[in-house]
Amino acid sequence: MRLTKSHLKELSWIAAGQVATFVGGVAGIKVLTSLLDPGQYGILALALTFATLSQQAWSGPLQQAVNRNVAPFMQTGRLPVLIATGTFVYLRMAVGQGIILSCGILSAGFFLHLSVDLQAALLLGVLLAAIQPAFELPQGVYVQLRQRRMVAIFQGVAALVRPMAAAVLIINCGANAVWAMMGMLIAMLAMAGAQGRQMISLARGGEHSKDIGWSLVRFAAPYLAWGTLSWGVTAGDRWILGATNSAEVVGLYVVAIQVSTIVPRLASQMISSFVLPILNEIAGFGTEEHKIRRAMFVNSLIIAGVGALGVIGALIMGMFGMPLLALLAGPSYDSVAFALPWLFAGSAMYEVAYLCFNIGPLLYRPQAFMIPRMAAYGVTLCLMGLFTVCWGLDGMVAAYVIGATIQLGATAFTAVRLYKDAIISGKQ
């Protein structure tokens, strides 16, 4: 793949958006950890697990299905139909999720005697989970259309506005996780409204198609299955710590996770945002050998780059973890500096595993990853529960790294097998 001036311009906008996201993420950690004690920050982290549930278990899978079909539908002049259908499916999923989760939280609050603050924060988290995809789904479509400037602007503004809105309400109303969630919800409503106006123009003239809707659901189904287990790992660590320890320990752990994972995650997202739409074009329908080889070669280079970043970053975290944590978080969180290099390495392995998984959608075979990824997530969740009961926060850190290693091994093995099968099929 030869870089042209157009590619470099696209890459510069992607970099600008990711830099703004990085700045917003770092500022959010610093500001919120300075305003909230570890206990309240832990409650905030638990509430935000519902936003990640939406992202990983239903809106993310739907977005993958829509994104993979943008180029083919664009080429056939049916993009408005795809957008209208995707929006219809999203609205039904959002309403269903909101009702189920709200009933679950209220029932748990009644039977488990959860605090009013925790219940209120969790309910606000459910609302955020329903609204957030209205912002993320259009972003994914514009990434596939390679509208880099628009994506970068919305991405950067959202990253900065959410923590700042939370901080404003905390300062004026009280140092409480509920006010932080309220600020984030207001910010996301504003961003989703602005993004939604842009999507209306893309969907103009298109009508919901039941057949296309079911095809999107079928494509998304494997993502939904392992996305739910993935959420069990990424959110289960917080809930396991909350159940076996306290909200304060959750707050300490989440700060360590946020500080140590922000760089590999943003690097992976920036590279994926730039390359994946191009890979989709190169791979086509994933049936021709020369196209498959070209797409896989580029993806392999990305994987190698992110892997190298993980090794270098873990070493840096080991040497400068304490001063870095003091710079990025409030003084109440210094005790978790020991975990930074381990969590950074684990995060890098998860990101490499995700890049290996991208081979599935490129070849229209994401379901091939269902069993290995679900098995890896299930083992990781069991390890987190066992290790945390035995060794507390230290055990959770160890389980995170071991789980990342298992996930990378399972995903890479499946990706290699899938690639070999595709090459054999492409030759026939």
Phi, psi and omega in degrees: 000115183267130181283129177251177177299324178297317178297318181295323177294316176301314182297324180294322177290321177299315179299319179298316179296320180288324175297317177297321177296318179298313180298317178296319179295315180295315180297321179297316178299312183297312184293311185290324178287338175281331182268333183245139174285166183304327180295311179291325177294326176295319177297318177300317180296320178295319179296322182287348176297335179287330175293321178288331175300314177301314185295321187265330190260336178216312181288324177297310175303318178297319180296321177300317181296315179295313183302317184294337184259358181299311183298310178299320180289327176295318181294332180262006177072022182245022182301319178303325178294317179298315181294315180297319180291316178300320179294319179298314180297318179301314182298319179294319179295320182297316180295313180299315179297317182300316181294313183296312183292321179297316178298321179296318180294315180296322177294316179297320179298323181287314186278329183260359178057048177291151180294155180299318180300315181295316179297317180296317179296320180294320178296321176294326176297323177296317177298317178298320179297326180284327185272326186304319179298336177294340174267319187285324181298311175299323178301316180297320179296316181291332173297314180294327177280357178061037173272070190297322184297312181297316180299315182297318181295310180296319181297314181294316180296317180298318181296327181275323187287321185301305180291329180291320177296320177297317181296321180298315180291324177297314182296321185270336186243339179138150182281077187222142181298331181297316180292325176298316179295321179298317178298316179296322180295316179298316180298317181292325175301316180295316182291320179295321178297316180294319180290324180299324179298324179291324183290331181302322181293326179288327183273355183300128180091353181260149178236150178299132178245122180297319181297315179294322178301314179292326177294323176295318180296317179296319178295321184280342187305313178299321178298320182297318182296306182279341175295323178295317177292324176299317176298323178302328178280311185287334176254332182298327178301320180293316182289325176296315178296321179295323182284325184263342181232255182201169177297331179295317178295322176301314180300317179297314182296317183295321177298317178298317178298313183296316181293320186277338185257351188295323182289307179298325180293315180292322178298315179297317180295319181296315180295316181296319180299325181280315192270324187301315177301324178291320178298321178299321179291318181295314185289335183060234178267011175068033183239352184251130188302313185294326177290320178298314182298317180297315181296318182291326178297314179296317180296324179295321177297320179296315181301316179297319180295314180293324177297317177297320177300321180298317180296311182296316182296320179297321178295318179295317179298323178296326182274325188236023184299314184296308178296328179294317179295321178296326180287321189264344183227168179291165184293345182283358189245011185297335188291348182258014180300330182300333187276346189301309182297323180292316180291326177297314179298317178297318179297319179298321179294321176297321180291321176296320177299320178297320179293324174296322181295333181302341178297326181301303178299325180300325181261010182058036179224051179296335182296341180296338182268356189302304186294310181298320181289319179296320178296318180295317179294321179297316178297318180299317181297319178296317179297321179298315179297314182294311184294325181290320177298322183279318189231010175066222184298321178301318179295322178296318178298316179297317180296323178299315182290316179298318178298321178296321179296316178297316181297317180296315180298314181295318182288318180295318179299316180293322181296317179296316180297319181294320179296315179298319178297320181293322178295316179299316179295323181292334179282340185278000000 
